[in-house]
Every structure is written in C-alpha cells, then in structure tokens.
C-alpha cells in the first residue's frame, strides 16, 4: 500500500511485471481452495510484495514469501546453506590485495528462482495482490476462493522463492551441482 501511495501507477505496473515474471518462470502453480487440506491452508506462507525505487530511478516490485512460519517445522540444518564466515572473506580479500591478485565477481539474476523447491510449500495471496496477479495472468481468476469473507488465492511454490527458509540451501545445492 505504501509503495503504491509513493509511486502510484509506476508501482502498480512494477508489481504486475514482477508477478508476470514469476508466472513466466513457472515459480508457482495455482491451487483451488477446496483441493487443499485444512493443515495445508494453515501452513501456507503469506506473500509479501515490496516496491522500491532503484538508483536508476526505475520502480521495482519484488514478491517474496513470509517464511517466518516455517520455523515451526523446519530444522536449522534444513533452513541454512553453507556460507563463508565474514572473517574468512576478509582474510581472503586481504591476501588478494597483498598479492595484487585479479578478482572477479558476478551477479546471478533472480538466483533463488533457478532452484526447484524440494517439498510442497503453499503460499497465499490476498487483497489487491490477487487483482494484480489476475491482471498479469488472467488464468488465475479461476482459482480465487473465499476464506472467512476474504478473497484468497493459493499457489504451490515450484521454485525456491525469496523468503522461504530453505531457499538459500536449495540455491547452494543447485549452484554447487552445476559447478
């Protein structure tokens, strides 16, 4: 709401573009409300869409899952990926500088979305986000349900979406498998 208030139609278009990209990348598939068990609906993660203005001036939308609920059932091992300690990184940087080594870095765009989800995770989309998703991909209209008087849309995640506790581990497994 705040992003739309700040950036107006640019924010709405950025959100629709983001949702369209997620659909094109087959990040999730819609699920009918009646096809989900009560437990699946209870465990479903909420979707969160953030809007920000980049340094270039472009307004960008980013949809993530609110993975806080996953702490109830995921172990720390399942939710973490091997990460270099900051101290180790600084030591390597100091050695590289001292030895005047050439160093290269790269950015993997939408990194987590390259990794497949390895379990069934549902995400619920509520409020105006449903309208934005249907504007981006009209086929989702057939999956809108009603829960406690509110419109709701459930999707099953097929890709490791940002915000899910296991996404970092899944991307690490994917990347190390390729390397």
DRENZADO-318854 format. One record per residue: residue number from 1; residue in one letter; x, y, z of N, C-alpha, C, O in turn. Coordinates in pm, 1 decimal. Layout:
num	residu	n_X	n_Y	n_Z	ca_X	ca_Y	ca_Z	c_X	c_Y	c_Z	o_X	o_Y	o_Z
NUM	A	X	Y	Z	X	Y	Z	X	Y	Z	X	Y	Z
...
This chain:
num	residu	n_X	n_Y	n_Z	ca_X	ca_Y	ca_Z	c_X	c_Y	c_Z	o_X	o_Y	o_Z
1	X	82.7	-119.6	0.0	0.0	0.0	0.0	86.9	125.6	0.0	59.5	223.2	-69.9
2	X	193.1	119.2	81.5	279.3	236.1	91.9	352.4	261.6	-39.9	367.6	376.5	-81.5
3	X	398.5	152.3	-106.7	467.9	167.0	-234.0	377.8	227.5	-340.5	421.4	311.6	-419.2
4	X	253.0	185.1	-342.8	158.1	239.1	-440.1	128.1	385.2	-408.4	114.1	467.4	-498.9
5	X	118.3	416.8	-279.2	93.9	555.5	-240.3	210.9	644.4	-282.7	191.0	757.2	-328.1
6	X	334.8	591.9	-267.4	453.9	671.3	-300.2	477.3	684.4	-450.1	513.2	791.4	-499.3
7	X	456.1	572.1	-523.9	495.6	569.7	-664.6	379.0	557.5	-762.4	400.5	555.6	-883.6
8	X	257.1	549.3	-712.2	137.8	549.3	-796.6	133.1	438.5	-900.8	161.0	322.3	-871.1
9	X	97.5	476.0	-1023.3	82.7	377.7	-1131.8	213.5	307.3	-1165.8	212.0	193.8	-1213.5
10	X	326.8	373.2	-1141.8	455.7	307.2	-1165.2	471.1	185.5	-1073.9	525.4	82.9	-1115.1
11	X	423.5	197.2	-950.3	430.3	85.3	-856.0	337.7	-27.1	-900.8	375.4	-144.2	-898.0
12	X	218.2	8.5	-941.5	122.4	-93.9	-987.4	180.9	-169.6	-1106.3	174.2	-292.4	-1110.5
13	X	237.6	-98.4	-1202.0	296.6	-163.4	-1319.8	415.6	-249.9	-1279.9	434.6	-358.2	-1335.1
14	X	495.7	-203.2	-1184.6	611.0	-281.8	-1137.7	565.2	-411.0	-1070.7	627.8	-515.5	-1088.0
15	X	456.9	-404.3	-994.7	402.3	-523.7	-929.1	350.2	-622.3	-1033.1	377.0	-742.2	-1025.1
16	X	276.1	-571.4	-1130.1	222.0	-658.6	-1235.4	335.7	-722.3	-1314.1	329.7	-841.2	-1345.5
17	X	439.0	-645.1	-1346.4	555.3	-700.1	-1418.0	623.0	-809.7	-1336.3	661.1	-913.4	-1390.6
18	X	638.1	-786.9	-1206.2	700.9	-886.0	-1117.7	620.2	-1016.1	-1116.2	676.5	-1124.8	-1129.2
19	X	490.1	-1004.4	-1100.4	405.3	-1123.4	-1094.9	404.4	-1196.7	-1228.6	401.1	-1319.7	-1232.0
20	X	407.4	-1122.6	-1337.4	412.5	-1184.3	-1469.6	543.7	-1261.3	-1487.8	544.0	-1371.1	-1543.4
21	X	654.9	-1203.8	-1441.0	783.5	-1273.5	-1449.6	782.8	-1401.8	-1366.4	833.8	-1504.8	-1410.4
22	X	725.8	-1395.6	-1248.1	719.2	-1515.6	-1164.0	637.2	-1624.6	-1232.5	671.0	-1742.8	-1225.5
23	X	530.0	-1583.9	-1298.1	447.6	-1681.7	-1370.2	523.3	-1737.6	-1490.4	520.0	-1858.3	-1514.5
24	X	590.8	-1652.1	-1565.4	667.6	-1697.7	-1682.3	778.7	-1794.5	-1642.3	809.7	-1887.4	-1716.8
25	X	838.3	-1773.4	-1525.8	944.6	-1860.7	-1477.2	888.7	-1985.4	-1408.7	963.8	-2066.9	-1355.1
26	X	756.5	-1999.1	-1411.2	688.5	-2113.9	-1352.0	728.0	-2134.2	-1205.4	759.7	-2244.8	-1161.6
27	X	724.8	-2022.8	-1131.6	762.5	-2025.0	-990.2	655.1	-2089.6	-903.8	684.4	-2145.2	-797.9
28	X	531.7	-2081.8	-949.3	423.7	-2143.7	-872.8	310.1	-2182.3	-965.2	299.9	-2135.7	-1078.7
29	X	225.0	-2269.3	-912.8	104.8	-2309.2	-986.4	-15.4	-2282.4	-895.9	-6.4	-2300.2	-774.4
30	X	-127.0	-2240.1	-953.7	-244.2	-2210.3	-871.5	-307.7	-2338.5	-818.3	-301.5	-2443.6	-882.0
31	X	-368.2	-2327.6	-701.8	-438.4	-2440.0	-640.6	-578.0	-2394.0	-601.4	-595.2	-2283.6	-549.7
32	X	-675.9	-2476.9	-625.3	-813.0	-2447.4	-583.3	-821.8	-2460.2	-431.5	-764.3	-2551.7	-372.5
33	X	-892.9	-2369.6	-370.3	-908.4	-2368.2	-225.7	-957.1	-2503.0	-173.3	-906.2	-2553.6	-73.3
34	X	-1055.3	-2560.3	-241.2	-1113.7	-2686.8	-194.8	-1020.3	-2806.8	-212.8	-1047.0	-2913.9	-158.1
35	X	-911.7	-2790.6	-288.4	-817.6	-2901.9	-307.7	-713.0	-2908.7	-195.8	-635.3	-3003.9	-188.2
36	X	-712.0	-2806.8	-109.4	-615.0	-2802.7	-0.1	-677.3	-2850.1	130.1	-794.4	-2823.7	157.5
37	X	-598.0	-2920.3	210.1	-646.2	-2962.2	341.2	-641.6	-2842.3	436.1	-580.2	-2739.9	405.9
38	X	-706.2	-2856.6	548.7	-705.1	-2750.5	649.6	-562.1	-2724.8	695.8	-524.3	-2609.5	716.7
39	X	-482.3	-2829.7	712.0	-343.2	-2814.1	754.5	-261.0	-2742.4	647.9	-178.3	-2657.5	681.2
40	X	-282.2	-2775.0	520.3	-208.3	-2707.3	412.7	-241.2	-2558.4	409.6	-152.9	-2475.5	387.8
41	X	-367.8	-2524.7	431.3	-406.6	-2383.3	434.1	-345.2	-2313.6	555.1	-301.9	-2198.7	545.4
42	X	-341.3	-2382.9	669.3	-282.2	-2325.2	791.1	-132.0	-2300.9	773.6	-79.5	-2199.9	820.7
43	X	-63.6	-2392.3	706.8	82.2	-2383.2	690.7	123.9	-2293.3	574.1	242.5	-2265.1	557.4
44	X	28.7	-2248.8	494.6	61.8	-2166.1	377.9	129.4	-2036.5	421.7	87.9	-1971.8	517.8
45	X	233.3	-2001.1	349.4	307.0	-1878.0	377.3	235.5	-1760.8	310.4	178.7	-1777.0	202.4
46	X	237.4	-1646.6	371.1	178.9	-1527.2	310.2	275.6	-1471.1	207.3	397.3	-1478.7	224.7
47	X	221.9	-1415.3	101.3	307.4	-1346.7	4.4	322.5	-1201.4	48.6	230.2	-1140.4	102.5
48	X	439.8	-1149.3	24.3	467.8	-1009.0	55.8	525.0	-947.4	-71.6	616.4	-1003.4	-132.3
49	X	472.1	-834.2	-111.5	527.1	-765.2	-227.9	580.9	-631.0	-183.6	510.9	-550.1	-122.8
50	X	706.2	-609.8	-215.3	775.1	-486.8	-180.0	795.3	-403.6	-305.9	813.9	-458.1	-414.7
51	X	791.6	-273.7	-291.3	814.6	-183.0	-403.5	922.1	-84.3	-361.2	914.6	-25.1	-253.5
52	X	1022.0	-67.0	-446.7	1126.4	30.1	-416.0	1170.6	99.1	-544.1	1147.7	50.9	-655.0
53	X	1234.2	212.6	-524.6	1289.4	286.4	-637.0	1438.7	258.1	-640.2	1509.0	281.5	-541.8
54	X	1487.1	207.8	-753.0	1628.5	175.8	-768.0	1708.4	302.9	-793.5	1652.0	408.7	-821.4
55	X	1840.6	290.8	-783.5	1927.6	407.4	-807.7	1908.9	464.0	-948.0	1931.6	582.7	-971.4
56	X	1867.4	378.2	-1041.0	1847.2	423.0	-1179.0	1719.0	503.7	-1195.3	1695.0	563.7	-1300.1
57	X	1636.2	504.4	-1089.3	1508.0	573.0	-1096.4	1392.8	479.5	-1128.9	1276.2	517.3	-1117.9
58	X	1425.5	357.8	-1169.0	1322.8	258.8	-1202.1	1252.2	211.5	-1074.8	1316.5	188.4	-972.4
59	X	1120.5	197.4	-1082.1	1042.7	143.5	-971.1	1033.6	-6.9	-991.7	994.5	-53.5	-1098.8
60	X	1069.9	-82.5	-888.5	1080.0	-227.7	-899.7	993.9	-294.0	-792.8	994.0	-252.8	-676.8
61	X	921.1	-396.5	-833.2	843.4	-476.7	-739.2	915.9	-607.3	-712.8	981.9	-660.7	-801.9
62	X	904.2	-659.4	-591.2	965.6	-786.9	-556.2	867.4	-862.8	-467.9	826.7	-813.2	-362.8
63	X	829.5	-982.1	-510.2	738.6	-1065.9	-432.6	818.1	-1175.1	-363.7	896.2	-1246.3	-426.8
64	X	797.3	-1187.5	-233.7	866.3	-1287.6	-152.7	763.3	-1361.7	-67.8	648.9	-1318.7	-53.3
65	X	807.5	-1474.1	-12.4	723.0	-1548.5	81.0	762.1	-1508.1	222.5	879.4	-1482.9	249.9
66	X	665.6	-1501.9	311.4	693.2	-1473.6	451.6	721.9	-1606.5	520.7	630.4	-1673.7	568.3
67	X	848.9	-1643.5	525.6	889.3	-1774.6	574.9	899.7	-1787.2	725.5	940.9	-1892.3	774.5
68	X	864.2	-1684.9	800.5	876.9	-1692.4	946.7	801.3	-1811.1	1004.6	846.6	-1872.4	1101.3
69	X	688.1	-1843.4	947.1	605.9	-1954.1	995.5	679.3	-2088.4	984.4	650.0	-2181.0	1060.0
70	X	773.9	-2099.4	891.2	844.8	-2224.9	868.8	932.5	-2265.3	987.1	971.9	-2381.5	997.7
71	X	963.1	-2172.1	1075.2	1043.4	-2204.4	1193.0	973.9	-2307.6	1281.0	1038.7	-2374.9	1361.1
72	X	841.6	-2320.4	1266.1	765.7	-2417.7	1344.3	801.4	-2561.2	1307.9	795.4	-2649.1	1393.8
73	X	838.9	-2587.2	1181.3	860.8	-2724.9	1140.0	994.9	-2752.4	1071.5	1030.3	-2869.0	1053.6
74	X	1068.8	-2652.0	1033.5	1198.5	-2674.2	969.2	1311.0	-2670.8	1072.4	1314.0	-2583.8	1159.5
75	X	1402.9	-2765.9	1061.7	1519.7	-2761.9	1148.8	1617.2	-2658.0	1094.9	1606.0	-2614.7	980.2
76	X	1713.1	-2618.3	1178.7	1812.9	-2520.1	1135.5	1894.3	-2575.1	1018.7	1930.1	-2501.2	927.0
77	X	1923.2	-2705.3	1022.5	2000.6	-2768.1	914.4	1926.8	-2760.9	780.9	1988.1	-2739.6	676.3
78	X	1795.4	-2778.6	785.2	1715.3	-2774.0	662.9	1701.6	-2630.8	609.9	1673.8	-2609.8	491.9
79	X	1721.1	-2534.2	697.7	1693.7	-2395.5	660.9	1819.0	-2312.6	633.4	1808.4	-2192.9	606.7
80	X	1936.7	-2373.4	639.4	2056.9	-2293.7	617.9	2144.0	-2353.7	508.6	2137.8	-2473.3	480.2
81	X	2224.3	-2268.7	448.7	2320.1	-2314.2	347.9	2459.6	-2279.3	396.2	2477.0	-2185.5	474.0
82	X	2559.0	-2354.2	350.7	2696.1	-2320.8	390.5	2731.5	-2179.9	342.2	2714.4	-2147.1	224.8
83	X	2779.6	-2100.0	432.2	2815.0	-1962.6	399.6	2952.0	-1932.2	458.3	2982.6	-1972.3	570.6
84	X	3032.7	-1862.4	383.2	3164.9	-1824.9	432.5	3149.8	-1726.8	548.7	3065.9	-1636.8	544.5
85	X	3231.0	-1744.8	651.3	3232.2	-1652.0	763.9	3288.1	-1518.8	714.7	3375.2	-1515.5	627.8
86	X	3238.2	-1410.7	770.1	3283.5	-1277.4	731.7	3434.5	-1266.8	752.6	3505.2	-1208.3	670.6
87	X	3483.2	-1323.5	862.6	3626.8	-1317.8	891.2	3707.1	-1385.8	781.2	3810.0	-1334.2	737.7
88	X	3659.1	-1503.5	735.8	3728.9	-1576.4	629.3	3730.0	-1495.2	500.1	3830.8	-1491.1	429.6
89	X	3618.5	-1431.3	469.8	3610.5	-1348.6	349.6	3708.9	-1231.5	356.8	3776.7	-1200.7	258.8
90	X	3716.1	-1167.7	471.5	3808.1	-1054.8	488.5	3953.9	-1099.9	476.1	4035.7	-1028.5	418.2
91	X	3986.5	-1216.2	529.2	4123.6	-1268.3	517.9	4159.0	-1293.5	371.5	4267.9	-1258.1	326.4
92	X	4066.2	-1354.8	297.7	4089.7	-1380.1	155.4	4105.9	-1248.1	80.7	4192.7	-1236.4	-5.9
93	X	4023.7	-1149.0	113.1	4036.2	-1017.2	48.4	4172.6	-954.4	78.1	4236.3	-897.5	-10.6
94	X	4216.1	-965.2	202.6	4346.7	-908.6	239.9	4460.1	-978.8	165.5	4552.9	-913.2	118.3
95	X	4453.3	-1111.5	154.6	4555.6	-1187.3	81.6	4555.5	-1147.5	-65.4	4661.1	-1124.4	-124.2
96	X	4436.5	-1139.6	-124.5	4425.8	-1099.6	-265.6	4484.9	-960.5	-289.1	4554.1	-937.9	-388.3
97	X	4457.5	-868.8	-198.6	4511.1	-732.8	-212.4	4662.2	-733.1	-196.1	4734.0	-668.5	-272.4
98	X	4709.5	-805.9	-96.8	4853.2	-811.7	-70.1	4931.0	-870.8	-187.8	5040.7	-825.9	-221.1
99	X	4870.7	-973.4	-249.9	4937.1	-1039.5	-362.9	4897.9	-979.0	-496.6	4936.6	-1029.7	-601.9
100	X	4821.4	-870.8	-492.7	4775.9	-799.6	-612.5	4710.4	-893.5	-714.5	4736.9	-886.6	-834.6
101	X	4625.1	-980.3	-662.9	4553.8	-1075.0	-749.4	4438.5	-1004.9	-819.3	4382.6	-908.0	-767.8
102	X	4403.6	-1055.0	-937.1	4282.6	-1010.4	-1005.1	4166.2	-1088.6	-946.9	4174.7	-1210.0	-928.3
103	X	4058.3	-1018.9	-918.5	3940.9	-1080.6	-857.4	3819.7	-1043.9	-942.4	3806.0	-929.8	-986.6
104	X	3733.6	-1139.9	-964.5	3610.3	-1114.9	-1038.5	3491.0	-1158.8	-954.9	3499.5	-1255.3	-879.0
105	X	3382.4	-1089.1	-968.7	3257.9	-1127.4	-903.4	3149.3	-1132.1	-1010.1	3166.8	-1080.4	-1120.4
106	X	3038.3	-1194.0	-976.5	2925.8	-1195.8	-1070.3	2795.6	-1190.5	-993.0	2790.4	-1223.4	-874.5
107	X	2693.4	-1149.7	-1060.2	2560.2	-1144.3	-1001.9	2473.3	-1241.9	-1080.1	2465.2	-1233.4	-1202.7
108	X	2409.6	-1332.6	-1011.7	2317.4	-1425.6	-1076.3	2177.9	-1369.3	-1056.0	2122.9	-1373.8	-946.0
109	X	2122.1	-1317.0	-1162.4	1990.6	-1254.3	-1153.1	1885.5	-1356.3	-1110.5	1879.0	-1468.2	-1161.4
110	X	1803.8	-1312.9	-1015.2	1696.7	-1397.5	-961.9	1749.9	-1535.3	-922.3	1692.7	-1638.7	-956.9
111	X	1859.3	-1533.3	-849.7	1935.0	-1654.5	-817.5	1847.8	-1768.0	-764.2	1852.0	-1879.1	-817.1
112	X	1770.0	-1741.5	-661.8	1692.7	-1849.9	-599.8	1595.6	-1915.0	-697.5	1564.9	-2033.6	-685.3
113	X	1547.5	-1838.0	-793.9	1446.2	-1891.8	-885.7	1502.7	-1994.1	-983.4	1427.8	-2051.5	-1062.6
114	X	1633.8	-2018.0	-979.2	1693.7	-2123.1	-1060.6	1681.1	-2258.7	-992.4	1695.6	-2362.5	-1056.9
115	X	1654.2	-2258.2	-862.1	1647.6	-2382.3	-784.4	1503.0	-2427.7	-768.8	1413.2	-2346.8	-745.5
116	X	1482.3	-2557.0	-781.9	1348.7	-2614.3	-765.2	1318.8	-2637.5	-618.2	1407.6	-2674.8	-541.6
117	X	1194.9	-2615.7	-578.9	1150.7	-2642.4	-442.3	1148.0	-2793.9	-424.6	1100.3	-2865.5	-512.7
118	X	1197.9	-2842.9	-313.2	1207.7	-2987.6	-292.9	1098.8	-3043.7	-201.8	1105.1	-3160.1	-162.2
119	X	999.7	-2962.2	-168.5	887.2	-3008.0	-88.0	764.6	-2925.4	-125.9	774.8	-2825.4	-197.0
120	X	650.2	-2968.6	-77.8	526.7	-2896.9	-109.8	511.5	-2779.7	-13.0	494.0	-2797.8	107.5
121	X	518.6	-2660.9	-68.6	500.3	-2536.8	8.1	393.1	-2455.9	-63.2	401.1	-2432.3	-183.7
122	X	293.3	-2414.0	12.5	188.0	-2329.5	-43.2	206.7	-2186.2	4.5	259.0	-2160.5	112.9
123	X	162.9	-2095.1	-78.9	168.1	-1953.4	-44.9	31.0	-1895.5	-74.4	-32.2	-1929.6	-174.4
124	X	-14.5	-1807.2	14.2	-144.3	-1744.6	-9.3	-127.5	-1599.4	-47.7	-45.8	-1525.8	7.8
125	X	-207.5	-1561.8	-144.0	-205.8	-1425.9	-197.5	-340.3	-1364.9	-161.6	-445.2	-1424.9	-184.9
126	X	-336.4	-1244.6	-104.4	-458.7	-1183.1	-54.2	-472.4	-1039.6	-104.0	-378.7	-981.5	-158.8
127	X	-589.9	-985.2	-83.8	-615.3	-843.6	-110.8	-591.8	-802.7	-254.8	-617.0	-880.0	-347.3
128	X	-543.0	-679.7	-273.6	-524.7	-625.6	-408.9	-423.7	-704.6	-491.0	-425.1	-697.7	-613.9
129	X	-335.8	-779.9	-424.4	-237.1	-859.7	-497.8	-305.1	-960.8	-589.5	-252.1	-994.1	-695.4
130	X	-420.4	-1008.9	-549.8	-496.1	-1101.6	-635.2	-531.3	-1032.0	-766.4	-516.5	-1090.0	-874.0
131	X	-577.6	-908.6	-757.0	-615.5	-834.0	-878.1	-494.3	-809.5	-967.0	-503.8	-818.0	-1089.4
132	X	-379.1	-778.7	-904.6	-257.3	-756.0	-982.7	-212.8	-884.5	-1051.5	-171.2	-881.7	-1167.4
133	X	-221.3	-997.3	-980.7	-182.5	-1125.1	-1040.9	-276.3	-1159.7	-1156.5	-231.5	-1207.1	-1260.8
134	X	-405.1	-1136.3	-1138.1	-501.5	-1165.7	-1245.4	-483.8	-1070.2	-1364.0	-509.4	-1108.3	-1478.2
135	X	-440.7	-947.8	-1337.9	-411.3	-853.9	-1447.7	-290.9	-903.5	-1526.2	-286.4	-890.6	-1648.6
136	X	-192.4	-960.8	-1455.3	-72.8	-1013.3	-1521.0	-102.6	-1144.3	-1592.2	-51.0	-1169.2	-1701.1
137	X	-184.7	-1227.5	-1531.8	-212.2	-1363.1	-1582.5	-358.9	-1396.4	-1555.2	-391.2	-1448.5	-1448.4
138	X	-447.0	-1367.5	-1649.1	-590.7	-1385.1	-1627.1	-633.5	-1527.4	-1587.6	-740.5	-1544.0	-1529.0
139	X	-554.0	-1628.8	-1617.6	-594.5	-1766.7	-1585.8	-608.6	-1790.3	-1435.6	-672.9	-1886.9	-1394.5
140	X	-550.0	-1704.6	-1353.9	-559.1	-1722.0	-1208.5	-698.1	-1688.9	-1154.5	-730.4	-1725.7	-1041.5
141	X	-781.3	-1619.7	-1233.9	-916.2	-1582.9	-1188.7	-996.9	-1705.7	-1147.5	-1080.8	-1698.7	-1057.6
142	X	-970.6	-1818.8	-1214.5	-1046.8	-1941.0	-1186.7	-1009.1	-2007.0	-1054.2	-1070.2	-2106.8	-1015.9
143	X	-911.4	-1954.1	-985.1	-861.5	-2016.4	-862.1	-886.0	-1932.0	-737.6	-844.3	-1969.5	-628.0
144	X	-952.9	-1819.5	-753.6	-979.9	-1732.4	-639.0	-1086.2	-1797.5	-552.2	-1191.0	-1839.4	-601.3
145	X	-1058.2	-1805.5	-422.6	-1153.0	-1862.0	-327.3	-1195.2	-1756.3	-227.0	-1155.5	-1640.0	-234.9
146	X	-1277.0	-1800.3	-132.7	-1325.5	-1711.5	-28.8	-1300.8	-1779.4	105.3	-1346.2	-1891.4	128.7
147	X	-1228.9	-1710.8	192.5	-1197.0	-1765.8	323.7	-1230.2	-1661.3	428.7	-1170.9	-1553.4	430.2
148	X	-1324.2	-1692.5	516.3	-1367.1	-1600.4	621.5	-1407.3	-1464.7	564.5	-1375.8	-1360.3	621.7
149	X	-1476.7	-1467.5	452.2	-1526.6	-1345.2	390.6	-1424.4	-1267.0	309.9	-1455.0	-1158.4	260.5
150	X	-1303.1	-1320.5	295.4	-1199.2	-1251.7	219.4	-1160.3	-1333.8	97.3	-1154.4	-1456.7	101.7
151	X	-1133.5	-1261.7	-13.2	-1084.3	-1329.6	-132.8	-941.9	-1376.2	-107.3	-861.2	-1304.9	-47.6
152	X	-912.6	-1497.1	-153.5	-779.5	-1553.3	-131.1	-743.1	-1641.7	-249.0	-829.5	-1701.9	-312.7
153	X	-615.2	-1648.5	-276.4	-565.0	-1732.3	-385.7	-444.0	-1808.6	-333.6	-348.9	-1748.6	-283.4
154	X	-447.7	-1940.1	-345.6	-336.2	-2023.6	-302.5	-257.0	-2069.2	-424.2	-313.4	-2101.4	-528.8
155	X	-125.2	-2071.2	-408.3	-37.4	-2124.5	-511.7	60.0	-2221.8	-444.9	92.2	-2208.2	-326.9
156	X	105.7	-2319.1	-522.0	208.4	-2410.6	-474.4	340.4	-2367.9	-535.7	352.0	-2355.4	-657.7
157	X	440.2	-2345.4	-450.6	569.9	-2299.3	-499.2	643.3	-2412.7	-569.6	653.9	-2523.2	-516.4
158	X	693.5	-2385.1	-688.4	773.1	-2480.7	-765.6	920.5	-2442.1	-764.7	1007.2	-2525.8	-789.9
159	X	948.6	-2315.8	-735.7	1085.5	-2264.7	-731.6	1113.7	-2211.5	-590.7	1022.0	-2182.6	-513.8
160	X	1240.6	-2199.5	-559.8	1284.2	-2151.2	-429.0	1266.8	-1999.4	-423.4	1357.1	-1924.6	-460.9
161	X	1153.8	-1955.7	-377.7	1122.0	-1813.5	-372.7	1193.3	-1747.2	-254.5	1206.7	-1807.3	-147.8
162	X	1238.1	-1624.7	-273.8	1298.3	-1549.2	-164.8	1200.6	-1544.7	-47.7	1079.5	-1531.8	-65.7
163	X	1255.9	-1555.5	71.4	1173.3	-1552.1	192.0	1150.4	-1688.9	251.9	1131.8	-1700.2	373.1
164	X	1151.3	-1793.3	170.6	1137.7	-1929.0	223.7	1267.1	-1965.5	295.0	1375.8	-1937.2	244.7
165	X	1256.5	-2026.8	409.4	1374.6	-2058.4	490.8	1474.6	-2146.9	417.0	1595.1	-2130.6	435.9
166	X	1428.4	-2239.8	333.8	1517.8	-2335.0	267.8	1570.8	-2286.4	133.6	1648.9	-2357.7	70.5
167	X	1531.7	-2168.6	87.8	1570.9	-2122.2	-45.4	1721.9	-2107.0	-60.9	1776.7	-2142.3	-165.3
168	X	1789.2	-2055.8	39.9	1934.5	-2041.9	32.5	2003.1	-2176.7	16.2	2094.6	-2191.3	-64.8
169	X	1958.4	-2275.4	93.8	2015.3	-2410.1	82.7	1987.4	-2470.6	-54.0	2075.4	-2533.0	-113.2
170	X	1867.0	-2453.0	-104.1	1831.5	-2509.1	-235.0	1914.7	-2446.2	-346.3	1960.2	-2515.7	-437.2
171	X	1934.7	-2313.9	-339.1	2017.2	-2249.4	-441.1	2161.8	-2296.2	-429.7	2226.3	-2320.4	-531.7
172	X	2214.2	-2309.4	-307.4	2351.9	-2357.0	-288.6	2368.0	-2496.1	-348.8	2467.1	-2522.8	-416.7
173	X	2271.7	-2585.2	-324.9	2277.9	-2720.6	-382.3	2273.8	-2714.6	-535.6	2346.6	-2787.3	-603.3
174	X	2188.8	-2628.1	-588.8	2176.8	-2612.8	-733.5	2308.2	-2561.8	-793.5	2358.2	-2616.9	-891.5
175	X	2363.0	-2456.7	-733.7	2484.7	-2396.1	-785.5	2604.5	-2491.3	-775.3	2680.5	-2505.8	-871.1
176	X	2621.3	-2555.4	-660.4	2734.1	-2647.2	-645.4	2718.0	-2768.5	-735.9	2817.4	-2826.4	-779.7
177	X	2594.1	-2807.7	-764.4	2570.8	-2917.3	-859.5	2615.7	-2882.2	-999.5	2666.6	-2967.1	-1072.7
178	X	2596.6	-2756.4	-1036.7	2639.3	-2710.1	-1170.0	2790.3	-2692.5	-1174.5	2854.4	-2731.5	-1272.1
179	X	2847.6	-2633.9	-1069.4	2992.1	-2609.9	-1067.0	3069.1	-2739.8	-1055.0	3192.1	-2738.6	-1051.5
